[in-house]
Amino acid sequence: MICLDITKVYDTIWRHRVIQILSKIISNSNMLNYIKSFLDNRQFAVKVSNTLSVNLLQENGVPQDDFNFWCRSNNLSTVQRFLEETANKLTQWANTSGFKFSNSKSQCIIYSLEKEGKNI
């Protein structure tokens, strides 16, 4: 599994564009509906001392600024190839979209049933 953190995405991402791009990739599926539901009608309030503001609509940004992708297989080289190809495609996307991944907050994790980790 590779966990990536996109630098400053919380403040800068335009949610409507995310939905537009995802609708071309995953069409009208349950996953797209879930993501739309997660991003639509986000509200927030600000509290200073004991005073709470009225709810305001959050027009840009997303609730979290990281995501994970993974592959499951009995063949480690299959997993490695998939993760590398996906990471390379995401890097290309980041280079063209203006986003940057935070190296210090991103990581790769390998889960295995191997007790000794010989094949990892």
C-alpha positions, 0 to 999 in steps of 0.5 A: 500500500502506498499512502500519499499526502498532497501538499496544501490540497485541503485549501486549494482543490476545486471540488467541482473539478474533482467530480467532473474528472472522476465522472469521466473515469468512474462514470455513474457508479456507487463510488462516484455517488459516495464521493459526491455525497462526501464533498457536497454541502460541506459546512463549517463554523468558527469558534472564538472564545465562547462565540460560535459563528453561523455555519458557512458553506465550504466552497473549495478544499476537501476534508482530507489531504491524503489518499491510499492505493494498494494491490493484493496478490500472492506474487510480490512482483505483481504488487511492486509493478502495480504500485510503481506504475500507479505512483508514476502515473500519479506523479505525471498527473501531479506535474501537469496539475500543479499539485505536489506530494509531500515526501515527508508525509507519504509512505509505502507499507508492505503487509505480508504473511511471511514471518521472516520477510524473506521475499519482501 
